[in-house]
């Protein structure tokens, strides 16, 4: 639901947002049924339960296990990585700040470093932060330069990102359960004590000292009674959904050369596409020249927690994929032999709920000031802003105990969500959640009482980046 606040001048990730008329819907029944009470078998017990194996959940599971916690990770699909893999969000947004400093590190850096050159595409490290006009122009067409500055924004092979994510989790000793959908938090008063999940075996439960909600939509914390926010800026893409896809058999160098050398033709090509389809999207580079990434026309006015809305976005996106294939094959240089390679098995969701946390990332944090409970540093949206010091309180619920909520559903305001929802920031907050969960479980502490210096030292020991002011203060 959109709010009525004025966000003019605050939304920086601008792209086309497509409002659509919803398809005909079946009238909902007004009847209800009662389910009989039942005993739910306890599948297992653990120190830390991670529900959802997306970027945040994967990072959390590895970080907690490396601190000696007994970790169970449940995931509804057959792979890890969430939107970065199954959602084909393979264009990983900036992990360097505007000076070229590598600030999102730790788990994120380790995972990316496992991809060999044939599985990843992006600027070499020596060019991060470069303002050379030729380099910036080249990488701007390849989703890795903004505001005339080259950034560390690689594009990755999703299958290898799945494989390396699983390898890290397995090597850390995490017990993984695929095809398991986290359905309901287990509660003792206002404390989360685990989760009931659904699978082919029916309903089963896992008991845990600490639970990490890695669902991305806040499914567990919402059902546990935590407060949350849902308002969006209707003009920004973070409230949109879509299904991405890949086309193979293309020549992206030829397409990008035409786009750069014949901008008027490209503008006319895009205008005709919009006129023909209304919901029209340009391609992005991938990790290979012969594969094009379409993040899909961004459809507005849908809810990520409404099953009929989710279904409709899938239907429209897949129909548009076929229409795009025909149009690009007939009209776009480099696409004459294009074919459908893959449509994303996971729906592209940017926003649903945001936690009401003990802390919050807000527009006022965009100054470069260091939060006293910092758990990591995020690049800002533009060079005129300082780095964002992410507070631990942004993943700690205000209203419930026993649960952490890293990832895109963390506690933040609308405009901060436009970048805090991205894959690197999910790795950052997930890494911190795993470390905090392990400390709390090992020492029998409430999550709000985890000592910040200990949390920061453990994060630094696992390769995470903290602000230089913080580092100097503790040296």
LINJOUR-V567679 format. One record per backbone hydrogen bond with DSSP energy under -1.0 kcal/mol. NH is the residue of the N-H (numbers start at 1). CO is the residue of the C=O. E is the energy in kcal/mol with one decimal. If there is no record, write none. Layout:
BEGIN
((NH	CO	E) (NH	CO	E))
END
This chain:
BEGIN
((3	232	-1.4) (10	7	-2.4) (14	12	-1.4) (18	298	-2.9) (43	205	-3.2) (46	207	-2.1) (47	70	-1.6) (48	70	-2.2) (49	210	-2.6) (50	72	-3.0) (51	212	-2.7) (52	74	-3.0) (58	54	-2.9) (59	55	-2.0) (60	56	-2.5) (61	57	-2.4) (62	58	-2.1) (63	59	-2.5) (64	60	-2.5) (65	61	-2.2) (66	62	-2.1) (67	64	-1.1) (68	65	-1.9) (69	64	-1.8) (72	48	-2.3) (73	175	-2.8) (74	50	-2.5) (75	177	-2.4) (81	53	-2.9) (84	81	-1.9) (85	82	-1.5) (86	82	-1.2) (87	82	-1.5) (88	85	-1.5) (89	83	-3.0) (90	88	-1.9) (92	90	-1.1) (92	154	-2.6) (95	152	-1.9) (97	101	-2.4) (100	97	-1.8) (103	95	-1.5) (104	95	-1.9) (105	103	-1.0) (106	463	-2.0) (108	105	-1.4) (110	106	-2.3) (111	107	-2.7) (112	108	-2.4) (113	109	-2.3) (114	111	-1.1) (115	112	-1.7) (119	116	-2.7) (121	155	-2.3) (127	124	-2.0) (128	125	-1.4) (129	150	-3.2) (130	127	-2.5) (136	132	-2.9) (137	133	-2.3) (138	134	-2.2) (139	135	-2.6) (140	136	-1.9) (141	137	-1.1) (144	139	-2.7) (146	149	-2.1) (149	146	-1.8) (150	130	-2.4) (151	144	-3.3) (153	151	-1.4) (155	121	-2.6) (156	90	-2.0) (157	119	-2.4) (161	157	-2.0) (162	158	-2.2) (163	159	-2.3) (164	160	-2.7) (165	161	-1.9) (166	162	-2.5) (167	163	-2.2) (168	164	-2.2) (169	165	-2.1) (170	166	-3.0) (171	167	-2.8) (172	168	-1.6) (173	170	-1.3) (174	169	-2.0) (175	71	-2.6) (177	73	-2.8) (179	77	-1.5) (180	75	-1.9) (181	198	-2.6) (183	196	-2.8) (184	196	-1.8) (186	194	-1.9) (188	191	-2.7) (191	188	-1.5) (192	401	-2.8) (193	186	-2.8) (195	206	-2.2) (196	184	-3.5) (197	204	-3.2) (198	181	-2.5) (199	202	-1.2) (202	199	-2.0) (204	197	-2.4) (205	41	-2.5) (206	195	-2.4) (207	44	-1.8) (208	193	-2.3) (209	46	-1.1) (210	47	-2.2) (211	402	-2.5) (212	49	-3.2) (213	404	-2.9) (214	51	-2.3) (214	212	-1.0) (222	218	-2.4) (223	219	-1.6) (224	220	-1.6) (225	222	-1.0) (226	221	-2.6) (229	354	-2.9) (236	233	-2.2) (239	236	-1.1) (240	237	-2.3) (241	299	-2.2) (242	348	-1.5) (245	294	-2.5) (246	342	-3.1) (247	292	-2.2) (248	339	-2.4) (250	290	-1.6) (251	334	-1.9) (252	289	-2.4) (255	251	-1.9) (256	252	-3.0) (257	253	-2.3) (258	254	-2.1) (259	255	-2.5) (260	256	-2.2) (261	257	-2.6) (262	258	-2.4) (266	262	-2.2) (267	263	-2.5) (268	264	-2.3) (269	265	-2.6) (270	266	-2.5) (271	267	-2.3) (272	268	-2.6) (273	269	-1.9) (274	270	-2.3) (275	271	-2.3) (276	272	-2.3) (277	273	-2.8) (278	274	-2.2) (279	277	-2.5) (284	293	-3.4) (291	288	-1.2) (292	247	-2.9) (293	284	-2.8) (294	245	-2.8) (299	241	-2.5) (300	18	-2.8) (306	303	-1.2) (310	306	-2.6) (311	307	-2.0) (312	308	-2.2) (313	309	-2.3) (314	310	-1.9) (315	311	-2.3) (316	312	-2.7) (317	313	-2.6) (318	314	-2.3) (319	315	-2.0) (320	316	-2.5) (321	317	-2.0) (322	318	-1.4) (323	319	-1.8) (324	320	-2.9) (325	321	-2.1) (326	322	-1.8) (327	323	-2.3) (328	324	-3.0) (329	325	-2.3) (330	326	-1.7) (331	327	-1.6) (332	328	-2.3) (335	332	-1.9) (338	335	-1.7) (339	248	-2.0) (341	246	-2.4) (342	246	-1.5) (344	244	-2.6) (346	86	-1.9) (348	242	-2.5) (349	347	-1.1) (354	229	-2.2) (355	409	-2.8) (356	227	-2.1) (358	396	-2.6) (359	393	-2.2) (361	411	-2.1) (365	362	-2.4) (366	363	-1.4) (368	365	-1.0) (374	371	-1.5) (375	390	-2.9) (378	388	-2.7) (385	382	-2.2) (386	366	-1.4) (388	378	-2.9) (390	376	-2.4) (392	373	-2.4) (394	391	-1.5) (395	392	-2.2) (398	356	-2.4) (401	190	-2.5) (404	211	-1.9) (405	395	-2.6) (410	407	-1.7) (411	394	-3.0) (413	361	-2.3) (417	413	-1.8) (419	416	-1.4) (420	416	-2.5) (421	417	-1.4) (422	419	-1.6) (426	422	-1.9) (427	423	-2.2) (428	424	-2.4) (429	425	-2.6) (430	426	-2.4) (431	427	-2.6) (432	428	-1.9) (433	429	-2.3) (434	430	-2.4) (435	431	-1.9) (436	432	-2.6) (437	433	-2.7) (438	434	-2.1) (439	435	-2.2) (440	436	-2.5) (441	437	-2.7) (442	438	-2.8) (443	439	-2.0) (445	440	-2.1) (449	446	-1.5) (450	447	-1.2) (455	451	-2.4) (456	452	-2.9) (457	453	-2.5) (458	454	-2.4) (459	455	-2.2) (460	456	-2.6) (461	457	-2.2) (462	458	-1.2) (463	460	-1.8) (464	459	-2.4) (471	467	-2.2) (472	468	-2.9) (473	469	-2.0) (474	470	-1.3))
END
